[in-house]
């Protein structure tokens, strides 16, 4: 079987690692320096040309890792060529590609979320900001690789942040429309529902760590670590997420002509034991994907059940384990680029592995290229043991300027 994976991060590497077998040939667009050791990297930027390549090379399945491909309509293009692809259509992907679309969808379907206003008018936004208590959440409408959310500590900062976004100064065209929200005080969870348009399978709930530094300090990042399953989610909460959020979302999307197939990633804030939707994403999270993939016994059969609209007959099988991922980032992340540096690994402890992201391959040596370089993943009978394995691996990895948080999964272990 030939599988094409779209993206270049640790998420795509993790998917490939989970699928790798003698029966599967892996292709990546564009991939990274480490994926080239798992399969073949290709560089075809035009999506129509990519679909033609997939057709000519008898690709059996395409798995979309990165949201950018989905926002550009890769699923629609591949399906026109009668190619199997895992992900939502361009219209359905608006749940992530436009925060204003997503918030308006939540409002009209009466799904619990923070009070908000989306607008391109600074006066309107300023008036709404003045009705809120601080802190205040300000979001760029479009895709910003997980960095388009600012928590303003004052009304003045919220208004200035909105103005900077609208002017294009902060996030270019992605900020030409702004969503301002009330701040919800609770704890975050990540829920991943794999969907076939009508039915879904909910994976174990995960929790990621967005801030750069320990104790949730420093700027927001794409994610500095994650763990699953989260002990913060009990059966009652999980059932509420299914009945109050996922089912009405799939039903409404189908009724509106945007049938949702693929991964529905729900960023949740749990306030007084009730789940509120912070955001929808339409693909696996990164670094959550790194901890979820090792927990699924046969991820390929699950993905194929989604693509073939056969989830009603699918039974999820999970390994009896927990997973923790610790992201190792470059010295200047997330502020600026870092110089390439050779990655040295002294040993791989039992029940641990590395998922590579910002790396290149030169003379058969992996170089850290900047950004989030790799994730150290540990597995164990519980979160404590998995965390120990992940940090043991971190100590065996070295590259110039390497930084990582020392408190991943702290909420689960309190």
BAZA-172894 format. One record per residue (C-alpha): residue number from 1; y negated, z, x; residue in one letter. Coordinates in Angstrom, 1 decimal, padded with zeros to 4 digits. Each point is the difference from the previous one (the first is absolute). Layout:
<pts>
num;v;w;u;residu
NUM;Y;Z;X;a
...
</pts>
This chain:
<pts>
num;v;w;u;residu
1;000.0;000.0;000.0;x
2;-003.5;-000.9;001.2;x
3;-002.8;002.4;-000.8;x
4;-003.7;-000.5;000.8;x
5;-002.2;003.1;000.2;x
6;-003.8;-000.4;-000.3;x
7;-002.2;002.4;002.0;x
8;-000.3;001.5;003.5;x
9;000.1;003.8;-000.2;x
10;002.5;002.9;000.1;x
11;000.6;-000.5;-003.7;x
12;001.4;-003.5;000.6;x
13;001.9;001.2;003.1;x
14;001.6;002.8;-002.1;x
15;001.0;-002.5;-002.8;x
16;001.6;-002.2;002.7;x
17;001.8;002.9;001.6;x
18;001.5;001.1;-003.3;x
19;001.2;-003.5;-000.8;x
20;001.2;-001.0;003.5;x
21;003.7;-001.0;000.1;x
22;002.2;-002.7;001.5;x
23;-000.2;-001.9;-003.3;x
24;-003.8;-000.2;-000.2;x
25;-002.4;-002.1;002.1;x
26;-003.5;001.4;-000.1;x
27;-003.3;-001.9;000.2;x
28;-003.5;001.5;000.2;x
29;-003.4;-001.4;-000.7;x
30;-001.8;001.0;002.2;x
31;002.1;003.0;001.1;x
32;-000.8;001.9;003.2;x
33;001.3;000.3;003.6;x
34;002.9;002.2;-001.1;x
35;001.1;-002.0;-003.1;x
36;000.7;-002.9;002.4;x
37;002.9;002.0;001.2;x
38;001.4;000.3;-003.6;x
39;-000.5;-003.6;-001.0;x
40;-002.3;-002.9;000.4;x
41;-003.8;000.2;-000.3;x
42;-001.8;-003.0;-001.5;x
43;-003.7;-000.8;-000.2;x
44;-000.8;-002.1;-003.2;x
45;-003.3;001.2;-001.5;x
46;-000.2;-002.4;-002.9;x
47;002.1;001.4;-002.9;x
48;000.9;-003.4;-001.3;x
49;001.3;-001.1;003.4;x
50;001.8;003.3;000.2;x
51;001.8;-000.7;-003.3;x
52;001.0;-003.4;001.3;x
53;001.3;001.5;003.2;x
54;002.1;002.5;-002.1;x
55;001.4;-002.9;-002.1;x
56;000.8;-002.1;003.1;x
57;001.7;002.8;001.8;x
58;002.0;001.2;-003.0;x
59;-001.6;003.5;-000.2;x
60;001.9;001.9;-002.6;x
61;-002.5;002.8;-000.6;x
62;-003.6;000.8;000.9;x
63;-001.2;003.6;000.0;x
64;-003.7;000.6;000.0;x
65;-001.1;003.0;002.0;x
66;-003.8;-000.5;000.3;x
67;-002.4;000.1;-003.0;x
68;-002.1;-002.8;001.5;x
69;002.8;-002.6;-000.7;x
70;000.3;001.3;-003.6;x
71;-003.8;-000.2;-000.7;x
72;000.1;-003.6;001.3;x
73;002.7;-001.0;-002.5;x
74;003.1;-000.4;002.3;x
75;002.4;000.9;-002.8;x
76;-001.4;-002.7;-002.4;x
77;000.2;-002.6;002.8;x
78;003.6;000.9;000.9;x
79;001.2;000.1;-003.6;x
80;-001.5;-003.5;-000.5;x
81;002.4;-001.1;002.7;x
82;002.9;001.8;-001.7;x
83;000.3;002.5;002.8;x
84;001.0;003.6;-000.5;x
85;-002.8;002.4;000.9;x
86;-000.4;003.8;-000.4;x
87;-003.5;000.9;-001.1;x
88;-002.5;-000.4;-002.9;x
89;-002.0;-003.0;-001.0;x
90;-003.6;-000.4;001.1;x
91;-001.2;001.1;-003.5;x
92;002.3;003.0;000.0;x
93;-001.1;000.9;003.6;x
94;-003.5;000.6;-001.4;x
95;001.2;003.6;-000.5;x
96;-000.6;000.3;003.7;x
97;-002.3;-002.8;001.0;x
98;-002.7;001.2;-002.4;x
99;-000.6;003.7;-000.5;x
100;-002.3;-000.8;-002.9;x
101;002.8;-001.9;-001.7;x
102;002.4;002.8;000.6;x
103;-002.3;002.7;-001.4;x
104;-000.9;-002.0;-003.0;x
105;003.8;-000.6;-000.6;x
106;000.6;003.8;000.2;x
107;-002.8;000.6;-002.5;x
108;001.1;-002.5;-002.6;x
109;003.6;001.2;000.3;x
110;-001.0;003.7;-000.2;x
111;001.8;000.9;003.2;x
112;-001.4;003.2;001.6;x
113;-002.5;-000.7;002.8;x
114;-003.3;001.4;001.3;x
115;-003.3;-000.7;-001.9;x
116;-001.5;-003.1;001.6;x
117;-002.6;-002.8;-000.1;x
118;000.5;-003.4;001.6;x
119;-003.2;-002.1;000.5;x
120;-001.9;-002.3;002.3;x
121;-003.3;001.6;-001.1;x
122;-001.3;002.8;002.3;x
123;-002.2;001.5;-002.7;x
124;003.0;000.3;-002.4;x
125;002.1;001.6;002.8;x
126;-002.7;002.4;001.0;x
127;-000.5;001.2;-003.6;x
128;003.8;000.6;-000.3;x
129;000.1;001.8;003.4;x
130;-002.7;002.4;-001.2;x
131;002.2;001.1;-002.9;x
132;002.9;001.0;002.3;x
133;000.7;003.1;002.1;x
134;000.6;-000.4;003.7;x
135;002.0;-001.2;001.9;x
136;-000.1;-003.5;-001.5;x
137;002.4;-002.8;000.7;x
138;-001.4;-003.5;000.7;x
139;002.3;-003.0;000.3;x
140;-000.5;-003.6;001.0;x
141;001.5;-002.2;-002.7;x
142;002.0;-002.4;002.2;x
143;002.7;000.3;002.6;x
144;-001.1;002.1;003.1;x
145;003.4;000.8;001.6;x
146;000.0;003.5;-001.3;x
147;-003.4;000.8;001.4;x
148;-002.4;-000.8;-002.9;x
149;-000.1;003.5;-001.5;x
150;-002.8;002.4;001.0;x
151;-000.2;003.7;-001.1;x
152;-003.7;000.7;-000.2;x
153;-001.0;003.6;000.4;x
154;-003.4;-000.4;-001.7;x
155;-001.6;-002.1;-002.7;x
156;-002.3;-001.5;002.5;x
157;002.9;-001.0;002.2;x
158;001.8;-001.5;-003.0;x
159;-003.0;-002.2;-000.9;x
160;-000.5;-001.1;003.7;x
161;003.7;-000.8;000.3;x
162;-000.2;-002.1;-003.2;x
163;-003.0;-001.8;001.2;x
164;001.6;-000.8;003.4;x
165;003.1;-001.4;-001.8;x
166;-002.0;-002.1;-002.4;x
167;-002.1;-001.5;002.8;x
168;003.2;-001.1;001.8;x
169;-000.8;002.3;003.0;x
170;003.1;002.1;-000.4;x
171;002.8;-002.2;-001.2;x
172;-001.4;-003.5;-000.4;x
173;000.9;-001.7;-003.3;x
174;002.6;002.7;-000.8;x
175;-002.9;002.4;-000.7;x
176;-002.1;-002.3;-002.2;x
177;001.2;002.0;-002.9;x
178;000.4;003.8;000.2;x
179;002.0;002.6;-001.8;x
180;-001.4;003.5;-000.1;x
181;002.4;002.8;-001.2;x
182;000.0;003.7;-000.6;x
183;001.9;001.9;002.7;x
184;003.3;001.4;-001.1;x
185;001.1;003.2;001.6;x
186;003.8;000.3;000.4;x
187;002.7;-001.4;002.3;x
188;001.0;-003.6;000.5;x
189;003.3;-001.7;-000.4;x
190;001.2;-003.6;000.4;x
191;002.3;-001.5;-002.6;x
192;001.8;-003.3;000.4;x
193;001.5;-001.8;-003.0;x
194;002.0;-003.2;000.7;x
195;-000.5;-002.2;-003.0;x
196;001.5;-003.1;-001.5;x
197;-002.7;-000.5;-002.7;x
198;001.7;002.2;-002.6;x
199;002.1;002.6;001.7;x
200;-000.6;002.1;003.1;x
201;001.7;002.3;002.6;x
202;-002.1;002.9;001.2;x
203;000.6;000.9;003.7;x
204;-000.2;003.6;001.3;x
205;-003.6;001.1;000.0;x
206;-001.8;000.0;003.4;x
207;-003.1;001.5;001.4;x
208;-002.2;-001.6;002.7;x
209;-002.7;001.4;002.2;x
210;-003.2;-002.1;000.0;x
211;-002.3;001.9;002.3;x
212;000.0;-000.6;003.7;x
213;000.3;003.6;001.2;x
214;002.0;003.2;-000.7;x
215;-001.0;002.1;-003.0;x
216;-001.1;-003.2;-001.8;x
217;-003.1;-000.3;002.1;x
218;-001.7;-003.1;001.4;x
219;-000.5;-003.4;-001.6;x
220;002.4;-001.8;-002.4;x
221;002.5;-002.3;001.6;x
222;002.7;-002.3;-001.2;x
223;002.4;003.0;000.2;x
224;001.0;002.3;002.8;x
225;003.4;001.0;-001.2;x
226;002.2;000.6;-003.1;x
227;003.1;001.7;-001.3;x
228;002.5;-000.3;-002.8;x
229;001.3;001.3;-002.3;x
230;-002.9;002.3;-000.9;x
231;001.0;003.5;-001.2;x
232;-003.4;000.1;-001.7;x
233;001.3;-002.1;-002.9;x
234;002.3;001.6;-002.5;x
235;002.0;-001.8;-002.7;x
236;-002.6;000.6;-002.7;x
237;-002.7;-001.6;002.1;x
238;002.2;-002.9;000.9;x
239;000.8;-000.6;-003.7;x
240;-003.7;000.1;-000.9;x
241;-000.7;-002.6;002.7;x
242;002.6;-002.3;-001.5;x
243;-000.9;000.4;-003.6;x
244;-003.8;000.4;000.2;x
245;-000.8;-002.4;002.8;x
246;002.7;-002.5;001.1;x
247;001.4;-001.0;-003.5;x
248;-003.4;-000.6;-001.6;x
249;-001.2;-001.9;003.1;x
250;002.9;-002.4;-000.1;x
251;-000.2;-000.4;-003.8;x
252;-003.8;-000.7;000.1;x
253;000.2;-002.3;002.9;x
254;002.7;-002.1;-001.8;x
255;-002.0;000.0;-003.2;x
256;-003.1;-001.2;001.9;x
257;001.9;-002.9;001.6;x
258;000.2;001.6;003.4;x
259;003.7;001.0;000.1;x
260;000.5;002.3;003.0;x
261;002.8;-000.6;002.4;x
262;000.3;001.6;003.5;x
263;-001.2;003.4;001.2;x
264;-002.4;002.0;-002.1;x
265;-001.4;002.7;002.4;x
266;-001.8;002.7;-001.9;x
267;-002.4;002.3;002.0;x
268;000.1;003.2;-002.0;x
269;-002.1;003.2;000.0;x
270;001.7;002.9;-001.6;x
271;-002.5;002.2;-001.8;x
272;001.2;003.1;-001.9;x
273;003.6;-001.5;000.1;x
274;-001.2;-003.2;-001.7;x
275;000.1;-003.4;001.8;x
276;-003.2;-002.0;000.2;x
277;000.0;-003.6;001.4;x
278;-002.3;-000.3;003.0;x
279;001.0;-003.6;000.7;x
280;002.6;-002.7;-000.4;x
281;001.3;-002.0;002.9;x
282;002.4;-002.9;-000.5;x
283;002.2;000.3;003.1;x
284;001.7;002.7;002.1;x
285;-002.3;002.5;001.6;x
286;-000.3;000.3;003.7;x
287;001.1;002.6;001.3;x
288;001.9;000.9;-003.2;x
289;002.3;-003.1;000.4;x
290;001.2;001.4;003.3;x
291;001.4;003.1;-001.6;x
292;001.3;-001.6;-003.3;x
293;002.0;-002.8;001.5;x
294;002.5;002.3;001.9;x
295;000.6;001.9;-003.3;x
296;001.2;-003.1;-002.0;x
297;003.7;-000.8;000.6;x
298;-000.2;-003.7;-000.8;x
299;-003.7;-001.1;-000.2;x
300;000.9;-003.7;-000.1;x
301;002.0;000.3;-003.3;x
302;-003.0;002.0;-001.5;x
303;-002.5;-002.7;001.0;x
304;002.3;-002.8;-001.3;x
305;000.4;001.9;-003.3;x
306;-003.8;-000.1;-000.4;x
307;-000.3;-003.7;000.9;x
308;002.9;-000.9;-002.3;x
309;-001.3;002.2;-002.9;x
310;003.2;002.0;000.0;x
311;-001.2;003.6;000.5;x
312;001.4;001.1;-003.4;x
313;003.5;-000.3;001.7;x
314;-001.0;001.5;003.3;x
315;000.9;003.5;001.2;x
316;-002.1;001.4;002.9;x
317;002.0;001.5;002.8;x
318;-001.8;002.3;002.4;x
319;001.1;001.6;003.3;x
320;000.2;003.8;000.0;x
321;-002.9;000.3;002.5;x
322;-003.7;000.6;000.5;x
323;-002.3;-002.1;002.2;x
324;-003.2;000.7;001.9;x
325;-002.2;-002.6;001.7;x
326;-002.7;000.8;002.5;x
327;-002.4;-002.8;000.9;x
328;-001.0;-000.4;003.6;x
329;-003.4;-001.7;000.2;x
330;-002.1;-001.4;002.8;x
331;-002.7;002.0;001.8;x
332;-003.0;-001.4;-001.9;x
333;001.6;-000.3;-003.5;x
334;-001.5;-000.3;-002.6;x
335;-003.4;-000.6;001.6;x
336;000.5;-002.9;002.4;x
337;002.5;-002.1;001.9;x
338;002.0;001.4;002.9;x
339;001.2;-001.6;003.2;x
340;003.7;-001.2;000.1;x
341;002.4;002.5;001.5;x
342;003.7;-000.1;000.8;x
343;002.2;002.1;-002.3;x
344;002.5;002.1;001.8;x
345;002.9;001.7;-001.9;x
346;002.1;002.5;002.0;x
347;002.6;000.6;-002.7;x
348;000.9;-000.5;-003.7;x
349;001.2;003.3;-001.4;x
350;002.9;-000.1;-002.5;x
351;-001.1;-000.7;-003.6;x
352;-003.4;-001.4;001.0;x
353;-001.4;-003.5;000.5;x
354;-003.3;-001.8;000.6;x
355;-001.8;-002.4;-002.4;x
356;-002.4;-002.2;001.9;x
357;-003.4;-001.2;-001.2;x
358;-002.9;-000.8;002.4;x
359;002.1;-001.3;002.9;x
360;000.3;-003.2;002.0;x
361;002.8;-001.2;002.2;x
362;-000.8;-001.2;003.6;x
363;002.7;-000.6;002.7;x
364;002.5;001.8;-002.2;x
365;-002.2;003.2;-000.1;x
366;-001.6;001.4;-003.2;x
367;-003.7;000.6;000.2;x
368;-002.1;002.3;-002.2;x
369;-002.6;-002.4;-001.4;x
370;-002.2;002.5;-001.8;x
371;-000.2;001.5;-003.5;x
372;003.1;001.6;-001.4;x
373;002.4;-000.9;002.8;x
374;003.3;001.4;-001.3;x
375;001.7;002.7;-002.2;x
376;002.5;002.5;001.3;x
377;002.5;000.5;-002.9;x
378;002.4;003.0;-000.2;x
379;002.8;000.6;-002.4;x
380;001.6;003.3;-000.9;x
381;001.7;002.0;-002.7;x
382;-003.4;001.3;-001.1;x
383;-003.7;-000.6;000.8;x
384;000.0;002.7;002.7;x
385;002.8;-001.6;001.9;x
386;-001.4;-003.5;-000.4;x
387;-003.4;001.1;001.2;x
388;001.6;001.6;003.1;x
389;001.7;-003.3;000.8;x
390;-003.2;-002.1;-000.5;x
391;-002.0;002.3;002.3;x
392;002.8;000.0;002.6;x
393;-000.2;-003.8;000.1;x
394;-003.8;000.2;000.3;x
395;000.4;001.9;003.2;x
396;002.1;-002.7;001.4;x
397;-002.5;-002.8;-000.7;x
398;-002.9;-000.7;002.3;x
399;-002.9;-002.5;000.2;x
400;-003.6;000.4;001.2;x
401;-002.2;002.0;-002.4;x
402;002.8;000.7;-002.5;x
403;-001.1;002.3;-002.8;x
404;001.9;001.4;-003.0;x
405;-000.2;002.9;-002.4;x
406;002.0;003.1;000.6;x
407;000.2;001.2;-003.6;x
408;001.7;-002.8;-002.0;x
409;001.9;001.4;-003.0;x
410;-001.9;003.4;000.2;x
411;-000.4;000.2;-003.8;x
412;003.8;-000.3;-000.5;x
413;000.7;002.8;002.5;x
414;-002.6;002.5;-001.0;x
</pts>
